[in-house]
Amino acid sequence: MKRNNQRAPFSNIIGQFYNIPSQIPLTNGYIIPAGTRVFIHTTTFLPSGEESVTIVFPMQIGGTCVAGSIVVNASTLMFNAPGGGGVQTAAPTSRFKK
């Protein structure tokens, strides 16, 4: 399957940090706030070609900071999407070329 890195830029930044542009609500009721710095742990591609991203993020439980992780659709992590993402054609940082 041909992958378009302009539509799926997170495979290019595995092992790096990324600031999420919009909040991400989790099924347990916790909300990862917009602007949170998350770690891009790994990515996979669905048969449809969509990119899924495993992120690691900080969260506070009972006054203690712990690391959480979740798999999200890459569009959730991009700018201008309904509820959080959208198709971003530029890489998230200036270190990457179009």
Sine and cosine of phi, psi and omega as CSV:
sin_phi,cos_phi,sin_psi,cos_psi,sin_omega,cos_omega
0.00,0.00,0.73,-0.69,0.04,-1.00
-0.99,0.17,0.75,-0.66,0.01,-1.00
-0.94,-0.34,0.74,-0.67,0.03,-1.00
-0.99,-0.11,0.96,-0.29,-0.05,-1.00
-0.93,0.38,-0.25,0.97,0.12,-0.99
-0.96,0.29,-0.52,0.86,0.02,-1.00
-1.00,-0.02,-0.33,0.94,-0.05,-1.00
-0.72,-0.69,0.93,0.37,-0.14,-0.99
-0.97,0.24,-0.19,0.98,-0.13,-0.99
-0.96,0.27,-0.37,0.93,0.08,-1.00
-0.91,0.41,-0.33,0.94,0.02,-1.00
-0.99,0.12,-0.19,0.98,-0.07,-1.00
-0.81,-0.59,0.46,0.89,0.09,-1.00
-0.86,0.51,0.70,-0.71,0.00,-1.00
1.00,0.05,0.13,0.99,0.00,-1.00
-0.85,-0.53,0.20,-0.98,0.03,-1.00
-1.00,-0.09,0.45,-0.89,-0.04,-1.00
-0.52,-0.86,0.72,-0.69,0.06,-1.00
-1.00,0.03,0.86,-0.51,-0.03,-1.00
-0.97,0.26,0.67,-0.74,-0.07,-1.00
-0.98,0.17,-0.41,0.91,-0.06,-1.00
-0.69,-0.72,0.39,-0.92,0.02,-1.00
-0.91,0.42,0.46,-0.89,0.04,-1.00
-0.82,-0.57,0.94,-0.34,0.05,-1.00
-0.98,0.22,0.70,-0.71,0.03,-1.00
-0.98,-0.18,0.33,-0.94,-0.04,-1.00
-0.92,0.40,-0.36,0.93,0.01,-1.00
-1.00,0.08,0.07,1.00,0.02,-1.00
0.99,-0.12,-0.28,0.96,0.04,-1.00
-0.95,0.30,0.58,-0.82,0.05,-1.00
-0.87,-0.49,0.83,-0.56,0.12,-0.99
-0.98,0.18,0.90,-0.43,-0.08,-1.00
-0.92,0.39,0.49,-0.87,0.12,-0.99
-0.84,0.55,0.59,-0.80,0.00,-1.00
1.00,0.04,-0.08,1.00,0.02,-1.00
-0.92,0.39,0.69,-0.72,0.05,-1.00
-1.00,0.08,0.90,-0.43,-0.02,-1.00
-0.92,-0.39,0.38,-0.92,0.03,-1.00
-0.98,-0.18,0.79,-0.62,0.04,-1.00
-0.99,0.11,0.96,-0.28,-0.10,-0.99
-1.00,0.10,-0.77,0.64,0.00,-1.00
-0.33,-0.94,0.26,-0.97,0.09,-1.00
-0.70,-0.71,0.43,-0.90,0.12,-0.99
-0.66,-0.75,0.30,-0.95,0.02,-1.00
-0.88,-0.47,0.76,-0.65,0.05,-1.00
-0.97,0.25,0.31,-0.95,0.05,-1.00
-0.82,0.57,-0.46,0.89,0.02,-1.00
-0.97,0.26,-0.17,0.99,-0.04,-1.00
0.99,-0.11,-0.14,0.99,0.02,-1.00
-0.94,0.34,0.58,-0.82,0.00,-1.00
-1.00,-0.08,0.75,-0.66,0.13,-0.99
-0.96,-0.29,0.66,-0.75,-0.10,-1.00
-0.83,-0.56,0.77,-0.64,0.14,-0.99
-1.00,-0.03,0.87,-0.50,0.01,-1.00
-0.92,-0.40,0.50,-0.87,0.11,-0.99
-0.91,-0.42,0.74,-0.67,-0.10,-0.99
-0.66,-0.75,0.42,-0.91,0.06,-1.00
-0.99,0.13,0.59,-0.81,0.12,-0.99
-0.53,-0.85,0.39,-0.92,-0.03,-1.00
-0.94,-0.33,0.79,-0.61,0.05,-1.00
-0.78,-0.62,0.89,-0.45,0.01,-1.00
0.85,0.53,0.58,0.82,0.01,-1.00
0.99,0.12,0.02,1.00,0.01,-1.00
-0.93,-0.36,0.70,-0.72,0.06,-1.00
-0.99,0.11,0.82,-0.57,0.03,-1.00
-0.77,-0.63,0.28,-0.96,0.05,-1.00
-0.99,-0.12,0.73,-0.68,0.10,-0.99
-0.91,-0.42,0.30,-0.95,0.09,-1.00
-0.61,-0.79,0.46,-0.89,0.00,-1.00
-0.39,-0.92,0.46,-0.89,0.11,-0.99
-0.98,-0.18,0.80,-0.60,0.00,-1.00
-0.77,-0.64,0.37,-0.93,0.12,-0.99
-0.94,0.35,0.66,-0.75,-0.04,-1.00
-0.82,0.57,-0.55,0.84,-0.02,-1.00
-0.89,0.45,-0.43,0.90,0.04,-1.00
-0.91,0.42,-0.44,0.90,-0.06,-1.00
-1.00,-0.07,-0.02,1.00,-0.08,-1.00
-0.97,-0.23,0.21,-0.98,-0.03,-1.00
-0.97,0.23,0.53,-0.85,0.20,-0.98
0.95,0.31,0.24,0.97,0.03,-1.00
-1.00,0.02,0.45,-0.89,0.10,-0.99
-0.88,0.48,0.83,-0.56,-0.01,-1.00
0.97,0.24,0.12,0.99,0.08,-1.00
0.55,-0.84,-0.68,0.73,-0.16,-0.99
-0.91,-0.41,-0.55,-0.84,-0.08,-1.00
0.59,-0.81,0.14,-0.99,-0.02,-1.00
-1.00,0.06,0.87,-0.50,0.04,-1.00
-0.96,-0.29,0.83,-0.55,-0.08,-1.00
-1.00,-0.03,-0.21,0.98,0.05,-1.00
-0.98,-0.20,0.49,-0.87,0.05,-1.00
-0.91,0.40,0.45,-0.89,-0.07,-1.00
-0.90,0.44,-0.36,0.93,0.02,-1.00
-0.75,-0.66,0.28,-0.96,-0.04,-1.00
-0.95,0.30,-0.12,0.99,0.00,-1.00
-0.95,0.31,-0.21,0.98,-0.08,-1.00
-0.91,-0.41,0.57,-0.82,0.00,-1.00
-1.00,-0.09,0.42,-0.91,0.08,-1.00
-0.93,0.38,0.00,0.00,0.00,0.00
